[in-house]
Amino acid sequence: MNLYDYLYYIILPILSISVLIIFIRFLIGPTLSDRVISLDLLLTTGIGIIAVYSIHTNQPTFLDIAMILALIAFLSTVAFAYYLEKRERND
């Protein structure tokens, strides 16, 4: 079993199952914080899938896309934390 078989038959199914579990958590999350954290984790898992696909197809260009998605995910989490802090101060 080489690296490509390991990525294709083990890592991608695990990431796919985790996407389903995270999406269920996104749908049933009782608070807004749970939904934002699950959305951030969903983006992180998507970055992992993009990285595996980039390795599997030998296209390093997709890693640039993954890096941009990581920056967007980080900035959205920081913006949400700022929003929650402002909301608590106003209450």
N, C-alpha and C positions, 0 to 999 in steps of 0.2 A: 504494500500500500504506500503510494507516494504522497507527496504533499497535496497535490491537486485532488486526489481521491479523498483524502482526509477532509479537506475543505468542503468538497462538494457533497459528501455523503454523511458527514458528522456535524460540522460547524453550521452549515446553512440550514439544516432541519432544526437544530437547536435554536438558532436565531429566529426562524419562522414561528416556532412554537412560542418563544418569548414575546414576539410581536402580538400574537393572538392574546396571550395572557395580559399583556400591558394594555391592549385595546379594551379588553373587558374591564380592567381596572379604570380606564379612562371613562367608560360608559357608566359605571356604577359608583364612581367616586363621590362620596357624600359632600365633600367640601370643594371649594374652588382650588385650594392648595393641592389637594390630591390630584385633581385633573391636570393642573399645570405641571406637577412633578411627573405624572405619567406621560404627558406629552413630551416633556424633556427627555425622559427615558426612551420614548418611542423614537425620537430623533437620534439619540445616541445609538440605539440598536440599528437604525437605518444606516448610520455611518459605518457601523460594523459590517453590514451587508454590502455596502458599496466597497469597502476595503477588501472583503473576500472576493467580490466580483472582479475588482481591479487586479488582484493577484491571479485569479483563475484565468482571466483573459489576457493577462500580461499587457495591460493598458494603464500606465501610471497617471494618465490624465484624470482618471476618475478620483484619484487621491486629492487632487486640487478641489474637486467638487465636494468631497467629504470634509475637507478642511474649512471650506466656506460654510457648509452646513453646521459644523461644530461652532464656528464663530457666531452664527445666527442663533443657535440654541443657547449659547452662553449669554448673549446679549438679551435674549427674550427672558431668560430666568432672572437676570439682574433687573430688568425693567419690571417684572412682576413683583420682585421683592421690594423695589422702590414704591410701587403702587400700594402694596399692602401696608408698608410703613406710613405712607401718607394717609391712607384710609383710617389707620388706628389713631393717628394724631387728630384727625378731624372729628372722631367720635368722642 
